[in-house]
Amino acid sequence: MTEPGTRRSGSVSFVRRNGRISSAQERAWSELAPTYVVEVPRDVAQTSVHPDARLIPSEEYGRTAPLVVEIGTGQGHAIMHAAEAHPEIDLLGVEVYRGGIARTMLEAEKAGLTNLRLIEANAPEVLATLLPEGSADEVRIFFPDPWHKKRHHKRRMISPGFGRLAGRALRDGGLLRLATDWEDYALQMREVLDDEPEFARAFEGDWADRFTGRPMTAFERKGIDKGREIRDLTYRRVER
């Protein structure tokens, strides 16, 4: 089902379709969500964030550590890899698809992870209000929905004004990492962020090197097999 119609003030970069979930995924939501899912007060929609809601990372994780936010965690491959490889950092995943969140929780339980949390919410609202200003060391967005039809480009997350949202959440000097396998979206990302005053390029040449902290997934491999080139971009938050 798509998310019920609401009076959001802006468009969202997803259409929320939740099919049936498995019994294991149902168990994840009933037994593991209290550990891994951050409860978010809602506004007008199921994935909205109440503008008065605030997340205090040190209280959520029980420590003070670098915070990496991944938007659109999907099945959880990248964020799980990062959480296992770097126990010294805290990982926060933002996703709207319940099946993907459930799978990530199940894998996190198997790995015994304590540095991973997940939020079921619209990412721009998380960046705009839920996270304290300057609280994130990195924001990562790997393979966001390209909305490849031209009439749908207005739904793309990386569009003019996104720098203000990501720049608010990032500390000065923090990194915004992006990757896509759609050439026109990559060009749009670069054009948008080159113009955003909150960010400066953290790469030389046309594109950034592939981020070594991103594992090769079946999704990425599928794009390569179809002849699509993977393009990375990395931007640094300028001083306020």
N, C-alpha and C positions, 0 to 999 in steps of 0.2 A: 504494500500500500504506500502511496505517497503521503507525505506529511499533510495533515489537514490544513486548509487555507487559513491564513492568519493575516494580521495587519502589521507585519514587520515593516519597519521604516525603510529597509533596503532589500535588494534581492539577495538570495543565497546562491552559493556556487554548487549546489547539489540538489538532486531530487531524492528524497528519502524513501527507499523501497525496502521493506523488511519482510522477507519471506519466512517460511517456517525455519525454526532452528532445531538442532538435534537435541536429544536428551542430555548429552554431555554439555552442550552449550546452555541448556536450561539450568543444569546443575551449577555451571560457572556463575550464572547470574544470581542464583539463590544462595550459593555458599561462598563464592570468591569475590563477588562485587563489594562486600563490606571492606575487604582488604585492599582491592585494587582500583575501584571506581570512586572518583570524587563526586559526592552528591552536590548538585548545583541547583540552587533556587532558580525557578523558571520565571520567564516573563510571559510572552503571549503564545509561545509554541513549545512543542515537546523538546526541541533541541535549543531553545533560546536560553539566555542567561539574564537573570534579573540584574538591572543596572546597579543595584546596591550590593550585589554579591561580591565577595572578595576571597581570594585564595591566598593564604599565607604559607609559602613553601616550607619554611622551617617547622611549622606546626604540622603540616601534612606528612613530611618525611621524617620528622623527629631529629633533624640535624640541619646544619647549614653547609650546603655544598653547591657546586656549579649546577645550574639548571638548564637542561636542553629540552626544548619543546618541539615535538614532531606533529605536524598537521597532516591529517589523512593517513592514519597508520595502517589502514587496510587489514590484511591478515596478520600484521604485527612483525613481519620478518626483520625490517630495519631497526625498529625500536628494541626488539628483543636482542638482536645482535649487539646493539650499543650498550644495553643494560648489562649484558653478560660480560662484555669486553671491558667495561669501565665501571666497576662497582663504586668508584670514588665520585661519580656524578649522579645526579638525579634526573630521571627521564619522565616527561609528561607527554602522553599521547592524547591527541584530540581527534575524535572520530564520531561519525553519526550512524554507522552501520552496526547494529547490535551483534550480528553474527561474527563480524571481525573482532569486535571487542571481546566477545566470549572466547574466541579461539586464542586471542592474545593472553587472556587471563589463565586459560588452561596451560598454555606453554610456560607462562611465568611461574605458575605453581610447581610445575615439574622441575623448573630450574631453581626454585627456591629464591626467587628475586625479591628483594626488599626495597630496591631503588626505582621501582616503576609504578606509576599511577596513570589512570586513564580517565578521560572526561568525555561523556557523550553530549556533545554540544556543537553549535555553529562556531567555527573557528574565529571569524572576525570579532564576534562578541567576546570570546575568551581573551583575545589580544587587546580589545578596546577597553575592557573594564575589569574582567575577573582577575587577571594577573596584575600584581603591583607594578607600577612603572619602573622600568629598568631592572626587573627581576630575572630575566632570562639571559643566559650567556650565549645561547644559540637558538635560532628558529630554523627548522628544517621542513621543507615541503618537497617531497619526492613524487613525481608523476601525478600532479593534480589533474582532475577531470579537464580535458582540453576543450570540451564543448566545441568540437571541430566544425560544426555548421556555422556559417558566418552569422546567421540571425541569432545564434545563441552565444556569441562572443561576449556579450554584455554580462553573462553569468560567470565568466572566468574570475577566479579569485585574484590573480595578479593583474590588477588594472589600476588606473590612476587613483591615487589616494591610499593604496595598500601600504605604501611606505610609512604613512603616518601611523597606521595600526601596528605594523611590525616594529617600527621604530620606537613606539611608546613602550612596548614590552621588553625590548632589548636594552641592556646596559650599554653605555658608551664603549665602543670597541667590540661589541658583540657581533656575531656573524649571522647572516641570513644565507642559507644554502638552498639551492633550487636545482631540480633536475626534471627534464621532460624529454619525451621521444617524439614530440610534435614540433616540427621546425617553425611553423608560424607562431606557435605559442611561445617558443623559446625567444624568437625575435621580439614578440610583444613584451615578454618579461624583461628583456634587456633594455628595450626602449623605455618602458615604464620606470624601472629602477634607476636607470641613468639620469632620469629627470627628477627623481624624488630627492629632496634636500636632506633627508635623514640618512642617506646612504652614499657610499663611495665604492667604486670597484675594488675588490680584493683579488684581482686576477689581471694578467697581462694577455694581450692578444684578443681574439674574438670571443673565446669561451674559456671557462675555468677548466682545470684538469678534473678528471673524474674523482669524486670524493672517495677516498679509500675506505672510509668508515661505513660506506653503503654496500651491503652484501649484494651479490648478483642474484636476483630472484627470477622465478619463472616468468613473471610479468615483464621484467626488463628484457629477458632473453627473447621473449616472444616478439617484442618490438624490434629487436635487432634482427631476428630471423625474417621479419617482414620488410627489412631494408631501411628501417627508420634509424637515424643516427641519434644517439643519446647525447644531450647537451646539458652541461652543468654550468651553473652561475653561482658566484659567491660574492656577497656584498658585506661591507663593514659599516656598522652604525657609527656615524660621526659624532663628535662631542656635542653635547647639548649647549 
